[in-house]
Amino acid sequence: EIKAAKERLHVSGPFPWKLSPINSRCPSPWLWDVQVFLARPRVKGEPPKAGAKKTGKPENPVKPPSPTILIRAVSQVFLDVKGAVAQWRPRLEALLLACLWEVECASLDSNASASNGQVFLHLTRPLDLEAPAVCVLLEGFLGHFVAVHGTRLQMLCVDEIILKARTPAAGADVTTLRVTVSSLSGEYMHASSLSEQLDAATGEPKKWFDVASGAECQLPSATPAAAVANVRAKRAAARRTGSTWAPEFLGVIRAALVGQWDAHMRKLGGETKIPENLFETAELVLGPASSGEAIQELQAMRTSSNAKPFSKIGVLAWRCSLRTPEYPDGRSIVVIANDVTHQAGSFGVVEDVFFQKASQYARERGLPRIHFACNSGARVGLVEELMPKIKVKWTDASNPSRGFDYLYLSKEDLDKTPKGAVIARKVTAPGSSVHFALEAIVGEGLASTAGGIGVENLQGSGLIAGETSRAYTEIFTLSYITGRSVGIGAYLNRLGQRTIQATTGPMILTGFQALNKLLGRDVYTSQDQLGGPQIMVPNGVTHQLVQNDQEGADAILSWLSYVPSDTWSPPPILRAIDPPDRPIGFVPTKQPYDPRHMLAGTSMPDGGRLTGFFDDGSFQESLGGWGRSVVIGRARLGGVPMGVIAVETRNVDRRIPADPGNENGQETVEAQAGQVWFPDSAFKTATAIRDFNHGENLPLMIFANWRGFSGGTRDMYAEVLKFGAMIVDALVEYRHPVFIYIPPNGELRGGSWVVIDPAINPAVMEMYADEEARGGILEPAGIVEVKFREGQRVELMHRLDEQLRKLDNELKKARPDAAKGIQTRIKAREEQLQGIYTQVACEFADLHDRTGRMKAKGVIREGLQWKSSRAFFHWRGCRRLAEGG
């Protein structure tokens, strides 16, 4: 049986393969045999034309696709699929991971560079379960495997995984099953289950049938070679830019969705299951034009359920239905993606109009809009049809170095050019010859200008820039920069505000080569120096940084878990896994601490855990590399999603990189104190408030622990006043509940109180303070120097200190010659008491800043105890949301 399996091991489909063996190993004790090949499909060229001389070679050879690292493995491990999933899944997962290890080792071979990967695993031990049930289990397993190990699959460019098994056990008819996840058809890791019919004489697979319907099918690898080559060429072109082919992002999202459900079920202890129809899509295409002429007059979008992209332009869009843990019945989003394989993903007129229509489609329905950005900006070009026709009117035909007067077309060439293609004036040359001097080239009616080549594309860029700005204020917008994004592409990311950037996706306005030409020397060596993560994370353009597209899809779904299904709905509330009434373990101290521990909890040296304010594991930070004296993010409080703003109490640094264009430039490091708003952190605070308000509809929790704004010359010049005012502007516009809470041992003073006081927007804002918090204009030490000066402290000493009272009485009765000595003793006593009475004065001033006075003056609603504040804000937030806050 095993020998027969080995003989059939290399059968990979109805078309032949060229196989070159590479060193093979057997890394897992559960793998009986592993063989590694470098395979390339045999793709024949087109037949020679009639009458052509036969040379023995095809006249129009087809470029062969990239090679494939082919892993063929056999395992005798027994999988008890009737038992618990936790028993057999780890074994099968280990087998596939061993195969991926083989792919990784083989990819180091110089002949296998830029190869795709394919894994075939034959399980020789029969599975004791009916065929349909086995297919369900194995398809679910492969979906889980792609979700968990998607990052590695993408890194290794694995496009297909095949599991071959037999069922049921001896004593019944044997069915050979082939369960596959494949990207060969153009759909990312699409799952399918087939049963094989073997040839009675040879034992080779002869036919394949769908397990569910019984209909005869072809293998995914039986896709016509030309179609496979086309898909692989597009996939390879996208991978060269560090991205994923646009249609395959749908499969990446689906894999991330499976992973999200797996994590959710682990939290619930298996009390739920993954719903059916987890992820469905409908491609959006432009509808018919009302007049058939101007593309700007195209009607509303219509949907198409084609699996492969219907549109043949550089921008694709889909309406996607996702069943998420927050919305198990389904929610919709609109995905817009640049197809980098179409003219480098550039924006022409058609792409601009389609992008605007797709975004408008999302706005009209209030749906979240996700943009996958990988483009080269506005499309640029020249009228190529005129290049072989233009002529030059030289100033001196015998000496071209003297220059030329104009370019022109002959009358014959002009007559062959479509009307409106050029603007020219008639010139009668000496000898009565006539030609036409070119005044402008329009390109009307010529194929090379069909998608736009110049200012028309800039006008389209303005169209989608304005649309994206409107979309941000009306719906949830998010951009994922999967590859380089240039010019208008970079602006779209910023206009949509929320961005997730892959490490391979720089955002730039101009390429580094163009800048080097402008500077006249090679200053920049890569796009990353202009718009890579080391630039865009510290400057606040990038909210989150990911390493690859699978992590990017995970981050998108994680962000969406805090976002309502549409712009008019409240945010999704989950069942509270972390009880809202549990006490908070971590207690903020007077010494500097990491505010993330206050929000999310932290581990103790002995292995124990101090819980934080929010649900365990729910806090997700954004903009972590920018404005580091403020921490912002999203979290859940008893299942209720909230926007979070907290204060860094430790000192941090702000680093400004040296500009390679300045030979004398150096990196600048600016120290920033804790509990202080600086220009960047004030701007970050205002940005976060706007993001939480627009499209996310989140209640906002501000842990207010600021001593004020930095008002030095440098920061005043850097517009700290402007950005502080923007915080007020953002709160005035806020439409959802806002809770300001001064935490224990925290303080809120001066201008920092002013910009978040509930009087700014009393309909939605409420302020609370911990019983150990403080609030006032100046800190006690500062106000004592102004309102409880040294003379007043000396008076207090003479009134309260017994020794000074005795000395005062002695001084009154003393003779003039003895008074001087008494005054010296009084002065010494005053100096001795100065320190302690300064503390007394500070304590007196501090009593004016206590929670009791804040409550008595009506500037806060209530004084709270930190340990129980979590339950208070959970129920208060639920009430405000129920009231429509």
N, C-alpha and C positions, 0 to 999 in steps of 0.2 A: 504493500500500500504506500509506504513512504517512498519507495523507489519510483513508483508510478507518479507520485506527486512531484518528485524532483524532475522527472522527464517532462512534465507539463509546466514546469516552473516558469519557463521563459516565454510562454505564449501570452502576448500582451494585447492582442487585438487582431483584426483581420488584415491589417497592412504590415508588411515585414519591417524589421528593425535591423540596423547594423549594430552589432554588439562588440564592444571592446572591453575585455575584463580589466578591472582595477583590483589592486590588493584588497582582499576581503578578510574580515575578522569575525569573531563570534563573541560579542561583548556581554551577552546575557546567558546565564545557565539555562534559561527557559527557551532559548532559540537553538533548535537542532542544527540548522544550517543557514548561513547568510552568504549571498553572492551579490557582488556589486559590479555593475556594468555602466559604461558610458555609451549611451544609445542615441542614435539619430535616425528619424524616419526617412525612408527612401522616398524622396520627392522627385518625380520625373519632370523634365522640361516639357514645354509645349511641342507638339509635333512640327516638323519642318513644313514650310509653306510649299504649295504645289510648284514644281519646277525648280525648286531650290536644289543646289548641289549637295549631295549627301557627304558629309564630312566625318560621320561617325559620332558627332556630338550634337546635342539639341541646339537649334538656332537661338531659341529664347530660353535659356536655362532659368529655372526658378531658384531663387536663393534659398538654400536649405535653412530650416529653423535651427535655433540654438540647441545644443546637445542636452540630453537628459541624463542625470545620474539615476540609474535604475537599481533599486534595492529589491532583491527577491529573497524572502526569508520563509523558513518552515519552522513551526513550533509544535511540540507534542504536549504542551501544557494543557491540563484539564481545567476548563472553566465551568463551574457549577452555576449556570445561568438561572437555575431555579432558586438558588439561594439569594442571600442579600447582595445588593449591588456593591456594598462596601467590601465584599469578599472577592469577587471576580474582577471588578473594574481596575483595581490597582495592578493586578497581574497583566492584564491586557495593555494598560497604559505603559507599564514598564517595557513590554515588548516593542511597542511603537517608538518609545523614547530611545531604545537601543538601535532601532532602524534609523531614527533621525541622527543619532550619533554617527552611524555609518555614512549618512549623507554628508555630514559636516566634515568627516575625515576625508571623504572622496573629493570634496570641493577644494581641498588643498592641493590636489593634483593639478599641475600646470595645464594639462589638456582639458580639465573640467571647469575652467574659469567661466563665469557668467552662465553656468548651466542651470537648468530647471531640475526639480527633483520629483521622483515618483517612488512610492513605497507600496510593495505588494507583500502581504503577510498571509500565509496559508496555515490555518489551524487544522491539524490533521485529526485531532481527537473530536469525535462527534459531540454535538451539543444536544442535550436531552430536553428538547422543547420543540414545539411546533414551529414551522418555518415563519409564518407571519409574526409570531411573538419574538422569535430570534431577530428578525429584521428590525422590529421596533426597538429592541434593546440595543442592538449594534449601531443603528442610526443615531439613537440618543447618545450612546457612548462617543461616537465620532464627533457629533456636534459639541459635546462637552470637551473633547480633546482639542478641537479647533479653537474653542473659546479660551481654554486655559493656556494652550501652547501656541496661540496664534502668532505671538511675537516671534517665536523661533521658526515657525513655518514660513513666515514672511522673510525672515533673515536668510533662510536656506532655499527660498524660492520653490518650496514643495507645492506642486499643483495638483497632486492626486494621491490619495491613500485608498488602498483596496484591501478589504478583509475577505478571505475566502474560507468558508466553513461548511460542514455537513450536518444535517439534522433530518429525522430524529435518530435515536440510537438503534442498535441492531434489533431485528425482529419486525421492523416496519420498512416501508419504502424509504430509500435514502434520497434526500434532496440536497443538491450542492448549491450553496448560496454565495453570491458575490455582492457584498455591501460596499459601496464606494462613496467617497466625497471627492469631487473633482471640479477643477476650474477650467477644464479643457473646452467646455462648451461656451465659455464667456461669462458664466455665472459663478461667483466665488464659492468654492467648496460646496457645491450643490450635492445633496445626499440622494442616493438611489439604491434600490435593492432589486437584484435580479436572481432568478434561478437558472441553472445551467442544464442543458440537455446534452449528454455526452454521446459521442459516436460509439456504437456498440462494438465496432471492430478495433478502433485505435484508442478509445478512451479519451480522445481529445474533445474539448467543448465544441459543440456544433451550433447550438442555438441558445438564445437567452430570452427569458420571459419575465415580465413584470410580476412580482410576487403578489401584489394586491389585485390586479385586474386579470392576470394571466395572458395579457397581450404580448406578442413577440416584440422584442426591442433590440436595439443595438447597444454595444458597450459605449460608455463615454469616450473611450479611446478610439472608437471607430468613427469619430467625427472626421469628415473628409480632410485629407492632409492639408489642402490649401486653406480650409477654414481654420484648422489648428494653427497653421503657420501665421495666418492673419491675426488671430487672437494673441498668440505668443509674441508676435512682433509688436503689437500695441502694448502688451504687458511689459515687454522688455524696454520699450521706449519710456514708459512711465517709471519703471524701476531705475533707469539711468538718471532720472531727475531726483531720485530719492523718494518717489511717490508710488501710488497704486493707480492702476487704470480706473478711471472714474466709475464705470458700471460695477466694478468689483467692490467698491466701497459699500454697496448695499449688503453684500455678503459679510464684509468685515463688521458692519453694524449688527447684523444678525448674530454673528459669533459672540460679539460683546454682550448682546442681549441674553444669550444663553448663559454666559458667565455671570451676568447680573442676577439671573434667576437662581443659579446654583448658590451664590453667596447668600441670597435672601432665604433660600430653603434651609441652609445651614444655620442661620440665625433663628429660624422658627423651629428647628429640630425636626424637619421633615413633615410639618403639618400641612403643607400645600404641595402642589405639583405644577410643572410647567404647562401653561395652557396650550391648546392647539391653535393653529394659524398664528404662530407667534409673531411673524413679520411678513407683511404683505406690501407690495408696491404697485403703483400705477404711474407710468411715465407721463410727464406733461409735455405736450407738443403745441405748437402754435395752431390756432384754428384758421379757417379760410378768411382771406381778406375781403372786406365788404366791397371794394371796388376792383380788386385784382391788380392794382397798380402799386400804390404806396405801401410799403411794408409797415409803416407806422400806424396804418389803419386796420391792422389785423385785429380780429375779434378776441373774445375771452379764450382762456385756455380750455382744452379738452383733454381727457385722459385716455391713455392707451395702456393695456396690460401686457404688451409685448415683453418677453423676458430679456431680449437683447435691445440695445438702444435703438429707437426708431429715428431719432434726430441725427442728422449728418453734419452737425455744426460743432463749434468748439465749446459750447455750454450745454449741459444736460440737466434735467430736473425731474424729480419724482415726488409724488405724494406718498408718504410711507405711513402705514398703520402698524403701531408697535403695541404689543401687550406687555406692559412693564409691571413690576411689583406694585408700583403706585397706581397704575391704571390697568388692572388685569382684564378689563373689558375692552381695552384698546384706546389709544390716543393717536392723533395724526400730527405729522411734521412735514414740512416741505424741505427737500434737499436740493440744493443747486450746486453743481460741480463743474469745474473747468476740466475739459478733456485735453490733457497736455499732448496727446498723440495727434490732435488736429491742429496743424499750423502752430505748434508749440503752445497751444492753449491761449492764443492771442484773442483780443476782443475786436471783432469787426462789427459792422453795422447790424448784421443779423444777430450776432451774439448779444450785442447791447440791448436790442429790442426784446429778445427772448428773455434775457436776465431780468429786465424791467417787468415784463409781463408775469414771469414766474414769481417775482417778489410781490407784485401787486396781488397775485392770486393768493399768496399767504396772508397779506394784510387784510384783504376783504373777508377772509375767514378767521382771522385772529390766530393763525397757527404759527408755531415757532418756525423760524427760517434758519436753516443750517447751510453754510457755504463752505464747500471744500475747495480751497484756493491753491491752484498750481498753474501759473500762467506767465506770459511774457509781456503783459501790458497791452496797450492799444496797438493794433496791427498796423504795420508800416510797409510801404511798398512803392514801386514805380510802375508806369505803364510799359510793360515789357514788350508789347506788340510794336511800339514805336522805336525801340532801340535799334533795330537793323535798318530803319528808314531815315533816321535823322541825318541831316547834313550840316556842315559848318561853313558859315560865310567868314572866311579869314580876312583879316585886315590886309595882309600881304600873303597871297597864296604861296609865294616862293620862300617865305620866312614865317612859319607858324609861331615862332617865339614872340612875334610882335602882337599876338593876341587875335581875338576874333570879335566880330560885330554882333552876330546872333546865330541861332540855330534855325533851320528851315526844313520844310518838306517840299519835294517836287510836286508839280500839279498831278502827276500820275499817282503818287503815293497818297496825296490828300484825297483824291477821288475814291481811293480804296478804303479810306478811313471812315468809320461811321460818323454820321452827322452829330456834332456836339462833342466829339472826342478831343478836339483841340480848338483853341482860339488863335487865329492867324490872320496876318494882313498880307495883301498881295503886293509883291515887289517885282518890278520890271527891271531886270538886270541889263547891263550893256549887251548889245547883240539881240535885243528884243526877247530874250528868254525870260520866262515867268516862273517864279517860285513863291512860296508862302512862308514868311518869317513867323516863327512861333512866339506868341505873346503869353500863352498859358496852355498847359496840358490838363485837360479835364478827365479824359479817359472814359467818357460816357459810351456805353454800349460795348466795351471791350472786356474780355473774360478776366484779365488780370486785375481789374478794379471791382469785380463783382462783390467782394466782401468788404470793400472800402480800403483805402490805402493811406489816408491822410487826415485832413481836418474833419471829414465826416465821421471818422472814428473818434476824434476828440470830442465832437458834439455828442456822440453816443456815450462816451465816458462821462460827460457831464450829466446825461440822462440817468445812468445807473448810480452815479454818486448821489444825486438828489433823491433818488428812490431809496437808497440804502439809509440815508439820513432820516427820511420819513419813517422807514420801517423800524428803526431803532426806537423812535418815540411811541410807536403804536403796538409793536409786537416784540416777542423775544427774538433777538438776532444773535447768532454766534458764528464765528469764522474759525475754521480749522486750517492752518497753513501747513499743508502736507508737503509742498515743494516750493521752489522759489516763486515769489509773487512780486511782480514788477509794476511800477508806475501806478495806473489806475487800479491794478490788482491790490497793491499795498494800501492805497487809499480806501478801497472798499473794506478791507479788514479793519482799519481804524474807524471808519464811519459806522461800522456795525458795532464798535466799541469792544465787545467781548471777543477775545481771541485765545485760541490754543495753538501753540506753535510747536512743530516738530523740529528736532535738532537739524534736520536736513532742509528746512524751509525758510531761507532768508527773505525778509521783506525789504525791498530796495526801490529807490526811485530811478537810479541809473546804474548800469553795470560797471564793475570796477575797471574793465578795459577802457570804456569811454572816459571815465574820470582820469585814468592814466594818460590818455591822449590829450585831455584838456590841460593836465598839469605838465605835460611834456616829459614825463619820466615815469618809470614803474614804481609807483608808491604803494598801491594796493595789490594784494596777491589773491584775494578771494572775495566772493560776495558776502561771506560771513563777517568780514571786517566792517561792512556797511550796514547790514541788517540782520545779522545772525543773532542767536540767543544771547550772546554776551553783550549785545547792544539793546535788543528789544525787551529783555527781561528787566534790566535795571532802570530803563526809562519809562516803564509802565505801559507800553503798548501790548506786551504779551501778559496775559493773566496766568496761564499755566504752560509748562514746558513738558513735552513728552518725547520719548526716544524713537517711536515708530508709529505706524498707522494703527496697529491694533491697540496700543496704549491710547492713541488719539480717540478711537471709537469708544473705548472704555470711559475716557474723560468726558466725552460728549454726553453719553448716557447718564453718567454720574451727575453732571450739571443739570441735565433735563429732569432728574429725579426731584429737584427742588422747584421745578417750573410748572405752572398750571397747564392744563390741556389747551386752553386758548386764552387770549388776552383779557377776556371778561370774567374768567373764573378765579376762585380762590386757589391757593397752592394746594398740592395733594397732601393729605394727612394720613400717615400710616398708623397702624395699630402699635401702641407703645410697647416695644420689647424691653426697653429700659424704663422702669416705673417712674413716673413723674414725681412721685412723692418721696423718692429715696433721698437721703441726706447727701450733701456734697462733701467729698473727702478732702480735696485740696483747699487750703485756706490761704488767700493772698496775704503776704507779709509786708512789713514796712521796708524790708530790704528788697533790692531788685530781684525780680523773678521772671521766668518765661511765661508770658500771658497765655501761651498755648496750653500750658499745664492747667491753668484756670478754666479754659474753655473745654478741653478734651480729656483732661486727666493725665496722669503720668505713672510710670512704674517706679517702685521703690527699690533701693539696693538689695533688700532681702527677698525680692521677687514678688512682693505684694503690689497692690495697685491702689492709687488714690484717684477716685473718680472726679471728673470735672463737672462743670455746670450743665453741659449739653449731653445728649444721649451718647453713650459710649460708641466710638468709632464713626460718628456722624459728621464731625467737623472737617470741612475741606477748605483749605486756605487758598486764596487767590492773590495775585499781585505780590507774591512773597518777596520778590527781589527788588521792589521799588518802594520808596517811602517807608523804610523799615522801622521807623519809630511808631508806626501804626500797623496793626494786624487786622486784616479783613477776611471774610469768608462766609460760608454757608453751613448751617448745622440744623439739627432737629432737637426740639425740646418736648419730650414725651410724644414723639411722632410728628409734631408740628414743625414744618420747615421755617427757618428764620434767617435773615441776613444778620451778620455779626460784625461789629467794629469794636476792637479792643486796643489797649495802649501798651506799647513796649516800655517797660520800666527800666530796662538796662540801656547803657550807652551803646550806640551803633556807629558804623562808618558808612559814609557815602563815597563811592569811588567813581571818578570821572576818568575814562581811559584817555590815554594820549592819542592825538590824531597823527596817523602816519604821514599825513601831508605836511605836517609842521616838524621840521628837523629838530627844532629845539623843544618840542612838546614833551611833557611828562605827565604821568598819571597823577591826578589830584585826589587826595584823601581828606575828606571833611568829617570831623567828629560831630556827632549829634547826640545830645543828652536825652535821657529817658524822660517820659511824661511831658514832652514838649512837642508842639506842632511846628514843623519846619515847612518850607514851601512845597516840597515834594509830598510829604505826608498829609498836608492839608488838602492838596489837590487830589491825592489818593482817596481821602475820606469823602470828598465831594463826588468823585467818580463812582465810588462804591454805592453811595446813597442813590445816585441816578440809576445805576444798574439794577439795584434791588427794586426800584420803583417802576421802571419801564419794562413791561413784559413779564417780569418775575412775580410781581404782586406780593412780595414777601413782607411779613411783619419784621420790624427792625429792632435789634437789641444793641444798644450802645453802652459799653462798660466805660463810663466816663472817669478818667483818672489823669486829667491834664492839669499841669501847673500854669499853662498859658501858651502863648505863641512866642517863637524866637523873633525878637525885634531888633537884632543887630544890623549893622550897615549891610553886611553881605546878604542877609536874608530879606531885608527890606528891599534891596535892589533886585533880589530874585523873586519879588512879587508875592511875598507871604501874605500881604494885606489883601491882594486880589483873590488868592486861593481860599483864604479864610472866609471872605464874603461869599464865595461859591458854595460853601457849606450851608450857609443860610438860604441861598437861592434854591439849593437842592431840597432842603427840608420844607420850604414854603410850598413846593410842588408835590410833596409826598402825599400819597392818597391812602396809605395803609398804616396800621398801628405802629407807633414808634415808642419804645420803652427806653428811657435813659436811667441807668442804674450806676450810682457811685459805689464801687465795691468796698469791702472792708479794707481799712488802712489806705484807702484811696482819697484823692482830693480833687476838687474841681474849682478853678479860680479864674478870676479876671475875664479876659476876652474869650477864653475857652468855655466858660459858662455861657456867655452871651450868645455864641453862635449855635448852641444846642438847647437853649431854654425853651420850654414848652410854649411860651407866649408867641413864639415864631409861627406855630401852627397848632393852636390849642385843640382843634377838632380831632387830631390824630396823635398828639404827643403827650406823654406822661413821664414825670420824673420821680424817681425813688432814690433813697440813700440807705446804705447800710448803717446800722447803729454805731459802727466804728468808723464811719466816713466823715469827711470834712468838706466844707464849701465856703467860699468867701472871695473877697476881692484880692487881698494880699495874703501871703503866708504869715503866720504869727511873728516870725523873726523880722519880716519886712514892715508890718504895720506897727510893731513896737518902736521901730526907729522913727516912725512918723508921728504916731499918736500916743506913745507911752515912752517919752524920751528919758534921757539919763536924769535930768532934773526931777522929773516926776517920780522916777524910781528911787531917787535919793530921799524925796519927801516920804515915800512909802517906808523906806528903811527907818527914818527917824520916828515914824509913827508906830512901827511895829517892833523894832528891835529894842530890847530892854537896856542893853549897854549904851546905845546911842541916846536913849531917853535920859539915862543918868548923866552921860557926858553933856547933853544939852543943858540939864539943870545945873551942873557944876560950872558950865561956861557962863551961865547967867549970873552966878554968884561970885565968880572968880575975879581976882584983882587983875588989872591990866598986865602985870608982869607974868602972871600964871596962865592967862588966856591963850597965849601962843602955844604952849605945850598941850593944852586941852584940844585946841583946833587940830594940832598934828595927830593926836590920838583919834579924833573924830574922822579925819581924812583917811587914816590907815584902816579904820573900821569900815568906812564906806567902800574902800577898794576891796577889802576882804569879802564884803557882802555883794559886790557888784554882780558876780556870776550867778549866784543863787537867786538874786532878785530879778535878774534878766530872765531867768527861767520862770519865775513867778509871773512876770509881766507877759511872757509868751503863753503861759498857761491861761492867764486872764483873757488874752486875745483869742486863744484857741477855744475858749468856752463860747465865744461868739460864732464859731464856725461849726458847732455841733449839730447833729441831726435834729435834736429837740428844737433848736431855734429855727432851722429850715422848715420843719413841720408847722411850728407856731406862726411863721410868717407866710405860710401858704405857698412856698416856692416848690415844695415837693408834696406828693400825695400821701406818702407813708414812709416810716422808717422800718427797715426789714432786717431780719437775721439771716446771715449768709447761708447757714446750713439748710434752712427751709425755703430759701428764696426760689429755688428751682420749681417747687410745686406751685408757689404763688404766681410766678410768671407764666407757667404752663396754663393754669386755669384762667388767668387774666387774659392771656392771648386767645384762648379758645372763646372766651366771652366776647372779646372785641371782634373776632372774625365772625362769630354768629350774629353779632349786631350789624354786620356789614361794614366793619371798620376798614 
